[in-house]
Structure formats: structure tokens, C-alpha cells
Amino acid sequence: MTRAPLRALFLPPLAWSPEFREFVPGGAPDPNEVYEVLRENGIESEIIDPNKWPWNPFSGKNTLYDGLDITRAVRILVARRKIDIVVCVFESPAVPLVLLRGLANFRKPIALWDVGLTESWKIRKRILDLTLPRLEGIMVLSSNQKSYIEKRWHTKRPVDVIFHHIDANFFHPAPDEPNGYLLSVGKDHGRDFETMFAAARDLPIPIAIKTTKQIADRLGRDPQVDWHLTYQSYAGLRDLYAAARFVVIPLRETLNASGVSTILEAYAMGKAVIVSDTEAMRDYFVPDETCLAVPSGDSNALREAIMRLSSDTALRTRLAQGGRRLVEARFANRPFAQGLAKAIYSYVGGPVNGLGNS
């Protein structure tokens, strides 16, 4: 007997519709693949973007605030009662839902996909205090987030680690570039470019960095670095990886998986990686199999790893192949979506092993 599809609403903190509407195959990662795999496993997905001003008074303020869309929440609580689950992407879309669900007698599960943990941003901490204990499901990117949440908040059920994902067809292996540059990519507060500069000082290898103008200005705009500071298409980013000899991801310890997109992109592109060994990233690498891992903040260890990888073609090839295998097995869109489906079914009390196909 064929089961009726499970109906899931996804609420992003920012508008996702343009990414789907403007998608051209081959020009960017495919935004549809995860939802196509969900559909194959019996989950029909609908994405509802936040409203614009004036329907959403928080529109255009900040990524955190854009998701606090009361109009969208009321529309779901009143008019979308036949759905099976609401999945909020990051915590802000969940705030009006969990605060108003009692008034609307809305009993469908509300789950969270990804979370921005913080020890310093008071408003975000308050939002986390409001939402996390009241959710029927929480899905995070890393094991350290799971441990932190379960220790910090009394959640209704254990937190699920579903990892991050990547389009491993768009980001595909490129040849080794023995004369290429050291590439580093990133713009969040977890990046430790200062340690990387100390490690790479006076080494005979060119450096390219994709980051923001603000970070480059703070670092002093080293003239020997090829800075990439303006908007770059996904195709341009892919070309940047392709021309690299290897990728360095220097990180500080953070609660969130800083560096996760970069490491998966580098893996998928068949590039060897050096990464700082932070607790938040340990789900994403196997030392000496998918990367060289060095202690966070240790410029001497990072310098040694850069020198070693710069001259050892066989090592770069072995690490690149290991990283690509890991992406295909765990982080590509298909295995990721299957894990997402399993978590969703567990929240609605439906089948898990069969994922609703029969």
C-alpha cells in the first residue's frame, strides 16, 4: 500500500525563491536536488519565504531579524493546518510559531534545521532560550553543537546531527596544480587569517584569499596576496578552487562549524586541504586521510604543513582522493537528504527505515 506523501513546510530566514527561479543547470549548485530526494522518499516540500515590508516589519534589517515574520507565522498557524511538519531554517522563523501556536491550537511538530549558537549576542541568546526547549526536533551540523544544546537546554528529544551538504556534481574534481596558489576562503569570525599569514610568511608560494573587504582591510591588505573581495559567481568560485595547489582553512574555536562550506567545496573539487583542528569541525575530516590537521592557532605547525603539502604531489593526490570519497559517501546532496528525511519522519512519528516509500 502506497502511503500519502508527508507534507513539509520549510521556512528560511531569507528569500530562497530567487535561487530556485534563477537556477541555470551548470551555472550554480542545484538547489532542487535535496528536495527531489525528499520527494523520492515520500516527503513533499514547500518553501515559504519571509514577507517583505510592510507585511514583515523586520524585513531588510538583518538575517536574524528577517526571519521574525509574524505574518508568515499567522498564515501557517491559521491556514496551513493540514501540513505534517514545519521545518524552520535557523532559529528566528520558529519564534512567532512557538509563541503563538498555543493560541491557534496548532499541534503539528515544529523542527529546526541548523542553528546559530552564540555566547555573546544577547538577542540571539534570548531567541535560542525561547525556541530550543519548545521544538519537536532540532537538526544541527556538528556533534559539538548537539552536545552543547543538550547540555545547555532541556530539549524535548535528542538533537540530531545531519551535517552540511554540497552539490558534488557542480563542484567536481580538478587536476592537481603543482604551480598553483595556496587558497583560503571564508568571511566569518571563526577564520584565523592572522595565524595563516604568520605561517606562510616568506614561503615561496603565492597566496589567494576569497573574503570580504572589511576583513582584508583589517588584515592590512598584504600586497603579495591575490585578494578576491567582490561578488563572485559560483562558477567563478569553482574556477578559483580549480587553480589552487591546495586549500588552507585556518580556524579559531567556535560553537558553530566555521569552515564547513569551504572544506566540503575543496573536497568536492579534489583539492588537498590543511585545516585547523577545532572541535566543531571534527565531523568533517579524518587526519592524514582527507586532510592535514594542525592545532588551532599554531603557526609553526601550520607552516610545516604548508611546506610539506606544497612540495609533495603524491600526498596532495592521496588527501584529495580521500576528501572526495568522504563527500560522496556522507555530504553530497543525496546522502544528506536521506539523513534529513530520516530525521523528519522521526519527528512526525512515521516510518524511518523505509522512509515512507511503501
Order of alpha helices (4+ residues) and beta strands (2+ residues): beta-alpha-alpha-beta-alpha-alpha-beta-alpha-beta-alpha-beta-alpha-beta-beta-alpha-beta-alpha-beta-alpha-beta-alpha-beta-beta-alpha-alpha-alpha
